[in-house]
């Protein structure tokens, strides 16, 4: 019996983590900002999910400083905003490019009326997948840290 081949990583693999992280970011912001389930649903459906993606990590940073300041400046949360921006930028590069004649690692991205060459290395791809997993893990754990102030009713 021959050994199993290594799974092939392709640049599109990182798209999953960008989407998962954005969804968790929307959920976390609505969870913190909403008072009840109805309010959370409205916030997520009409405000958070429609906000520009580049503003969401900054909103998360502000929310964390307000509701869980002891965690906001601790690792990995102190670098989460920058990591999310990098992940989203890479996701956009891959999502808005196409393989050059089937070569997934040499790609073209149309920008400003010109085809821009995008070269993806295996090391870069592994680093971005690792970044995606770390961001996803950190975002999934944030709701456990958030302590909403007790209502005065």
N, C-alpha and C positions, 0 to 999 in steps of 0.2 A: 504494500500500500504506500502510495506516495504522500509526502507531507502536504498539508494544506498550504496553498499559496497565501502570502501576506495580502490582507485586504488592500485594495487600491484606493488611495485617497485622491479625490479630485477637488479642484477649487470650489465647486458648487457645494461641497460638504459643509463649508463654513456658513452658508446661507441659513442653515437650520438654527445655529446658535444666535445669529443676528435677530431672526424672527422670534425665537423663544425669549430672548432677553428683552426685546421690545414689548412683547406681550406681558411678561412679568413686571416690567417697569410700569406699564399702564395699570395692571392689577394692583401693584403695591401703592402707587400714588392714589388710586381711587379708594383703596382700603383705608389709607391713613386720612384722607381728606373727607370721606363720606361719614355721615353720622349713623346711617342705617343702610340696609341692603338696597332700598329704593334710591337713596341718595348716591350710594356707591355706583349703582348701575348708571344713573344719569351722568355722573362725573366721568365714568369710563367711556360711555357711549358718545357723549357729546362734547367733552372738553379734552380729556387726556388723550384719547386715541386719535384726535384730530390735531393735536398740537404738533408742531414741527419736531422731528426726532432729535434734532441737535439741542433742543431746549429741555427735553425730558430728563437727561442725566443731571442737569443743573437744578431742576426742580426737586429731584430726589435728594440731592445734596442739601438743599435748604430744609426739606422735610426731615431728613435725618438729624440735622443740627438742632432742629426744634424738638423732635420727639425722642431722640435717642442720642444725645450728644456724647455720651461715654463710648459709643460704638462708632460714631461718625469719623472720629480721628484715629481709629485703630485699624490695623491691617486686617483684611484686604480692602476695607471700605474707604480708607483715606485715598486710595488710588482708583476707586471704582469708576468715577466720572471719566477720568482720562482713558481708562481701559475700555469703557463702553464706547466712547467716541472713536477710538482706534478700531474697535470691532465693527462699528457701524460704517466707518469709512471704507474699511476693507470689504465689507459686505456689499456696499454700493459699487465699488470698483468691479467686483466679480459679477454682481447681478446685472450691471449695465455694460458688460463686455461679452464677447462671444469668442469661442475657440477659433483659431486660425486653421482652417481646413482640417478640423477634427483634432488638432493638438490642443488639449485643454490647458496646457501650461504656457502656451504662447497665444495671447488673446489680443483682440482689437476692441477698443472702446472709442465710440464716436463722441468727440468733444469739440465744440466750437467749429463744427463743419469739417473736422479733420479726423482721420483714423489715428488714434494714439495706440502704440504698442504697449501691452501689459505683459510682463513676463513674471510668471509665478514659479517659485522654487519649492521643492519638497520641504525644506527647512522652514520657509516662510509659512507654508500651509500648516505644518505641524504646530508652529508657534501660534498661529491664529486660531486653530482648533483648540489648543490649550487655553488661550485667552477666553474663547467662547465658553468653555466648560467652567473656568474659574468665575467668570462674570455671572453665568447662570446659577452656579452654586451660591454665590454671594447674594444675588437678588432673591433667590428662593428662601433664604434664611432671614432676610430683613424683617418680614412681618412678625417674626418671633421676638425681635428686639424692640419693636415700636410699642411704646406705652402711652396711650392716649390719656389726656387729663380726665379725671373723673368728672362726670356732668354735675352741674350744680342743682339738678332737679331733685 
